[in-house]
């Protein structure tokens, strides 16, 4: 599996003969265009976890001639931007839904913000993209709001308990200060993910998990991308440049 960082929560994943694009709102190094130009793929799927500007931009419409399917969270349907796309190319997914086309299978989960998370099964790889699902614990917020955020996160984690994935893309957001990795820690502790990619952290220091972050006696490969266009190959030994 080859993973290229686009920006924010945007990633290009090449696995086998498939290209999977997640939350491509900006692609400064034009990594997606380059991958398409290489023509070394059989199918292209573009995922949008929700309609926030830093996850969804209409420039992805330029891939309409080659895209196999746009898979959009259902909240995108309510935006004017969605009307610019050919309806026959789009699958809208509500939370806790499944969709498959004979090549991939997609399951959606609820978020603690807007939209959905996606679990994509290609038959050879399982990829989880959290979108804006996180434990949004804001320092300085009211105790009531912090408890609401905790309860919303824990409620969703019950649905994700023991989820298995070869790689998970999960927010580690520097705006939350010391609480920036609370959600990632809990998520990794309660699922069976084999590798972690930190996202949604533009302009903040690179995240490094503290000792024991993944639990006693457990370590999993992780990657915190910094610059658009960074690329890593993921195999059984971890992330390689």
Secondary structure as the mmCIF struct_conf table of DSSP 4:
data_model
#
loop_
_struct_conf.conf_type_id
_struct_conf.id
_struct_conf.beg_label_comp_id
_struct_conf.beg_label_asym_id
_struct_conf.beg_label_seq_id
_struct_conf.end_label_comp_id
_struct_conf.end_label_asym_id
_struct_conf.end_label_seq_id
STRN STRN1 UNK A 2 UNK A 7
TURN_TY1_P TURN_TY1_P1 UNK A 8 UNK A 9
STRN STRN2 UNK A 10 UNK A 15
TURN_TY1_P TURN_TY1_P2 UNK A 16 UNK A 17
STRN STRN3 UNK A 18 UNK A 22
BEND BEND1 UNK A 25 UNK A 25
TURN_TY1_P TURN_TY1_P3 UNK A 28 UNK A 29
HELX_RH_AL_P HELX_RH_AL_P1 UNK A 31 UNK A 38
TURN_TY1_P TURN_TY1_P4 UNK A 39 UNK A 39
BEND BEND2 UNK A 42 UNK A 42
STRN STRN4 UNK A 43 UNK A 48
TURN_TY1_P TURN_TY1_P5 UNK A 53 UNK A 55
HELX_RH_3T_P HELX_RH_3T_P1 UNK A 58 UNK A 63
TURN_TY1_P TURN_TY1_P6 UNK A 64 UNK A 66
BEND BEND3 UNK A 68 UNK A 68
STRN STRN5 UNK A 69 UNK A 73
HELX_RH_3T_P HELX_RH_3T_P2 UNK A 74 UNK A 78
BEND BEND4 UNK A 79 UNK A 79
HELX_RH_3T_P HELX_RH_3T_P3 UNK A 80 UNK A 84
BEND BEND5 UNK A 85 UNK A 85
HELX_RH_3T_P HELX_RH_3T_P4 UNK A 87 UNK A 89
STRN STRN6 UNK A 90 UNK A 93
TURN_TY1_P TURN_TY1_P7 UNK A 95 UNK A 96
STRN STRN7 UNK A 98 UNK A 100
BEND BEND6 UNK A 102 UNK A 103
STRN STRN8 UNK A 105 UNK A 110
BEND BEND7 UNK A 112 UNK A 115
STRN STRN9 UNK A 116 UNK A 121
BEND BEND8 UNK A 123 UNK A 124
STRN STRN10 UNK A 126 UNK A 129
TURN_TY1_P TURN_TY1_P8 UNK A 131 UNK A 132
BEND BEND9 UNK A 134 UNK A 134
TURN_TY1_P TURN_TY1_P9 UNK A 139 UNK A 140
BEND BEND10 UNK A 141 UNK A 141
HELX_RH_AL_P HELX_RH_AL_P2 UNK A 143 UNK A 160
TURN_TY1_P TURN_TY1_P10 UNK A 161 UNK A 162
STRN STRN11 UNK A 164 UNK A 165
BEND BEND11 UNK A 166 UNK A 166
STRN STRN12 UNK A 167 UNK A 171
HELX_RH_3T_P HELX_RH_3T_P5 UNK A 174 UNK A 179
TURN_TY1_P TURN_TY1_P11 UNK A 180 UNK A 181
HELX_RH_AL_P HELX_RH_AL_P3 UNK A 182 UNK A 190
BEND BEND12 UNK A 191 UNK A 191
STRN STRN13 UNK A 192 UNK A 193
BEND BEND13 UNK A 194 UNK A 194
STRN STRN14 UNK A 195 UNK A 199
BEND BEND14 UNK A 200 UNK A 200
TURN_TY1_P TURN_TY1_P12 UNK A 202 UNK A 203
BEND BEND15 UNK A 204 UNK A 204
HELX_LH_PP_P HELX_LH_PP_P1 UNK A 205 UNK A 207
HELX_LH_PP_P HELX_LH_PP_P2 UNK A 209 UNK A 210
TURN_TY1_P TURN_TY1_P13 UNK A 211 UNK A 214
TURN_TY1_P TURN_TY1_P14 UNK A 216 UNK A 217
STRN STRN15 UNK A 221 UNK A 224
BEND BEND16 UNK A 227 UNK A 227
TURN_TY1_P TURN_TY1_P15 UNK A 228 UNK A 229
STRN STRN16 UNK A 231 UNK A 235
TURN_TY1_P TURN_TY1_P16 UNK A 236 UNK A 237
STRN STRN17 UNK A 238 UNK A 240
#
